[in-house]
Amino acid sequence: MTDRLRILSISTMFPNPRMPVHAQFVKQRLDALSAKADLIVVSPIPWFPGEGYVPRYANRSRITSQTNANAYPTYFPKFFSFPRVLKPLDGIFLAVAVWKFVAAHRLKDSIDVLDCHLGFPEGFAGALLSRMLGKPYVVTLRGHDINDLPRFPVRIRQVLFALRHSARYFGVARALVNEAVRLGAPPEKGFASTNGVDTARFRPTPKEHARKTLGLNGASRYMLSVSHLVPRKGVDILLQALALLRTAGHTDLCFIVVGQGGEEGDCEADLRALATELGIADAVVWAGAVHNTDLHAWYSAADVFCLASEKEGWPNVVLEAMACGTPVVAHRTWGVPEIIPRQDLGILVGTREPAAFADAIGVALNQAWDPDRLRAHALENTWDKVADGLLQHFQAVAQSGRPR
């Protein structure tokens, strides 16, 4: 082994030239880790014949095979994946694609640890690759691989197989580790390793300046959401909450919606129609997709950040808002209470009902928040600290030798 650890990170969730704002939380973790270890990132892209003619998948068919935009080599090999019908085989096809990549680039002797992001398909692929390459592997659970996949019997069995045979596995929230253990994963291998926040990128900006820069009305009050525009994110709930609040007297309140559709779907047209139906179309700002480097201005411009997602592992948007000194109202789901452990840091909503969110947002708008305290909490969760903890785990795994 060289002095610096050599890691092959495998993640189907990673920004690429066609989707630059996709999965920034994975990239930021690997950016921080690359300062402490030698890193190669392989982000396999699902592929099936004729996908270019399917609007939902056409974009990914144009992704280049590699990029030099990062501080580490980054590759995007294709792997066969047929939606729905053959989905349980994704892990096998992914393993084959990565094995071919490693062989083509003669990397086998340049890898100490396989770093697999998501239990499925990466985790199951890692279990197969570990045997093919003779390298230990770790798995990171990020959310839906534990809180959603149990309804898919074959895939959840593959995830549990991967966790049982891994050197270690991590949950971006303790709640995910606990659920994995409840489902049958070995508790002694499970560790919490949260996401972090780039506190240099996400920094407070004077509200008046941020609003002027973004062309927002300085006299209005703003609630904000940042997410893909897909049903599970609950933007429709927030639109309904806004309508209730304006009816109740918050006539100066507006809603900034940052984001666009993704591979899960695109409900922007339905959301716009809902805003019109509710009579609040003029009070909604549709900002579209915003690069991660520019988000701080939107957070700073808002009076309150809102998250009504059905399920989240460790939503980085919460810490990003707090790093900008903006209070948060969020659904109490999975890892969110771990990010907001006290009432002076935000408000947790127990149910995904518009009235409940309207009540919580109303309280947040009337409450005196301490922006410095919010940012100080975010500073406790930097990516550099996350990378330090992960490096210790990876070094221990590498030193333990080859898998059995």
ChimeraX attribute file (.defattr): number of C-alpha atoms within 10 A of each C-alpha:
attribute: neighborCount
match mode: 1-to-1
recipient: residues
	/A:1	11
	/A:2	8
	/A:3	7
	/A:4	12
	/A:5	19
	/A:6	23
	/A:7	22
	/A:8	21
	/A:9	20
	/A:10	26
	/A:11	23
	/A:12	20
	/A:13	18
	/A:14	24
	/A:15	16
	/A:16	22
	/A:17	14
	/A:18	13
	/A:19	13
	/A:20	14
	/A:21	17
	/A:22	19
	/A:23	15
	/A:24	16
	/A:25	23
	/A:26	17
	/A:27	17
	/A:28	19
	/A:29	21
	/A:30	22
	/A:31	18
	/A:32	19
	/A:33	22
	/A:34	19
	/A:35	13
	/A:36	16
	/A:37	18
	/A:38	19
	/A:39	23
	/A:40	21
	/A:41	21
	/A:42	23
	/A:43	24
	/A:44	24
	/A:45	24
	/A:46	21
	/A:47	18
	/A:48	14
	/A:49	10
	/A:50	10
	/A:51	16
	/A:52	15
	/A:53	11
	/A:54	10
	/A:55	9
	/A:56	15
	/A:57	17
	/A:58	13
	/A:59	15
	/A:60	19
	/A:61	19
	/A:62	11
	/A:63	17
	/A:64	15
	/A:65	15
	/A:66	16
	/A:67	14
	/A:68	9
	/A:69	10
	/A:70	12
	/A:71	12
	/A:72	16
	/A:73	14
	/A:74	20
	/A:75	20
	/A:76	21
	/A:77	20
	/A:78	22
	/A:79	20
	/A:80	20
	/A:81	21
	/A:82	16
	/A:83	12
	/A:84	7
	/A:85	8
	/A:86	10
	/A:87	15
	/A:88	20
	/A:89	18
	/A:90	22
	/A:91	25
	/A:92	20
	/A:93	19
	/A:94	28
	/A:95	25
	/A:96	18
	/A:97	19
	/A:98	21
	/A:99	18
	/A:100	13
	/A:101	18
	/A:102	18
	/A:103	12
	/A:104	10
	/A:105	8
	/A:106	10
	/A:107	14
	/A:108	16
	/A:109	12
	/A:110	16
	/A:111	21
	/A:112	26
	/A:113	25
	/A:114	26
	/A:115	23
	/A:116	27
	/A:117	25
	/A:118	25
	/A:119	32
	/A:120	28
	/A:121	26
	/A:122	30
	/A:123	34
	/A:124	31
	/A:125	27
	/A:126	33
	/A:127	29
	/A:128	21
	/A:129	22
	/A:130	22
	/A:131	14
	/A:132	13
	/A:133	19
	/A:134	18
	/A:135	23
	/A:136	28
	/A:137	32
	/A:138	27
	/A:139	28
	/A:140	28
	/A:141	27
	/A:142	25
	/A:143	23
	/A:144	16
	/A:145	21
	/A:146	24
	/A:147	18
	/A:148	11
	/A:149	17
	/A:150	15
	/A:151	10
	/A:152	10
	/A:153	10
	/A:154	13
	/A:155	22
	/A:156	21
	/A:157	17
	/A:158	21
	/A:159	28
	/A:160	22
	/A:161	17
	/A:162	27
	/A:163	31
	/A:164	18
	/A:165	23
	/A:166	25
	/A:167	25
	/A:168	23
	/A:169	32
	/A:170	25
	/A:171	28
	/A:172	21
	/A:173	26
	/A:174	20
	/A:175	22
	/A:176	28
	/A:177	26
	/A:178	16
	/A:179	15
	/A:180	23
	/A:181	17
	/A:182	11
	/A:183	14
	/A:184	13
	/A:185	21
	/A:186	18
	/A:187	16
	/A:188	9
	/A:189	17
	/A:190	24
	/A:191	19
	/A:192	17
	/A:193	19
	/A:194	27
	/A:195	24
	/A:196	26
	/A:197	28
	/A:198	20
	/A:199	22
	/A:200	12
	/A:201	15
	/A:202	25
	/A:203	19
	/A:204	23
	/A:205	17
	/A:206	11
	/A:207	17
	/A:208	14
	/A:209	15
	/A:210	20
	/A:211	20
	/A:212	12
	/A:213	12
	/A:214	12
	/A:215	9
	/A:216	18
	/A:217	14
	/A:218	14
	/A:219	10
	/A:220	15
	/A:221	18
	/A:222	24
	/A:223	23
	/A:224	24
	/A:225	24
	/A:226	25
	/A:227	20
	/A:228	24
	/A:229	26
	/A:230	21
	/A:231	19
	/A:232	14
	/A:233	19
	/A:234	22
	/A:235	24
	/A:236	22
	/A:237	21
	/A:238	26
	/A:239	25
	/A:240	19
	/A:241	22
	/A:242	29
	/A:243	23
	/A:244	18
	/A:245	22
	/A:246	16
	/A:247	10
	/A:248	11
	/A:249	9
	/A:250	16
	/A:251	14
	/A:252	13
	/A:253	19
	/A:254	25
	/A:255	24
	/A:256	22
	/A:257	24
	/A:258	19
	/A:259	20
	/A:260	19
	/A:261	18
	/A:262	16
	/A:263	12
	/A:264	12
	/A:265	13
	/A:266	16
	/A:267	18
	/A:268	21
	/A:269	11
	/A:270	13
	/A:271	19
	/A:272	17
	/A:273	13
	/A:274	16
	/A:275	20
	/A:276	13
	/A:277	10
	/A:278	14
	/A:279	11
	/A:280	18
	/A:281	19
	/A:282	10
	/A:283	20
	/A:284	20
	/A:285	15
	/A:286	15
	/A:287	14
	/A:288	17
	/A:289	19
	/A:290	15
	/A:291	13
	/A:292	14
	/A:293	10
	/A:294	11
	/A:295	20
	/A:296	22
	/A:297	21
	/A:298	27
	/A:299	32
	/A:300	26
	/A:301	29
	/A:302	26
	/A:303	20
	/A:304	25
	/A:305	28
	/A:306	26
	/A:307	28
	/A:308	25
	/A:309	20
	/A:310	15
	/A:311	20
	/A:312	23
	/A:313	24
	/A:314	27
	/A:315	24
	/A:316	17
	/A:317	20
	/A:318	24
	/A:319	29
	/A:320	24
	/A:321	31
	/A:322	32
	/A:323	31
	/A:324	29
	/A:325	28
	/A:326	27
	/A:327	31
	/A:328	27
	/A:329	24
	/A:330	25
	/A:331	25
	/A:332	22
	/A:333	20
	/A:334	20
	/A:335	22
	/A:336	22
	/A:337	18
	/A:338	15
	/A:339	19
	/A:340	22
	/A:341	12
	/A:342	11
	/A:343	8
	/A:344	14
	/A:345	22
	/A:346	24
	/A:347	23
	/A:348	21
	/A:349	20
	/A:350	12
	/A:351	15
	/A:352	18
	/A:353	16
	/A:354	21
	/A:355	18
	/A:356	16
	/A:357	29
	/A:358	24
	/A:359	14
	/A:360	20
	/A:361	27
	/A:362	17
	/A:363	13
	/A:364	19
	/A:365	17
	/A:366	8
	/A:367	11
	/A:368	10
	/A:369	16
	/A:370	13
	/A:371	17
	/A:372	15
	/A:373	15
	/A:374	23
	/A:375	24
	/A:376	14
	/A:377	18
	/A:378	25
	/A:379	19
	/A:380	12
	/A:381	19
	/A:382	20
	/A:383	23
	/A:384	19
	/A:385	18
	/A:386	18
	/A:387	24
	/A:388	13
	/A:389	14
	/A:390	16
	/A:391	16
	/A:392	10
	/A:393	17
	/A:394	24
	/A:395	16
	/A:396	13
	/A:397	21
	/A:398	22
	/A:399	12
	/A:400	11
	/A:401	13
	/A:402	17
	/A:403	16
	/A:404	9
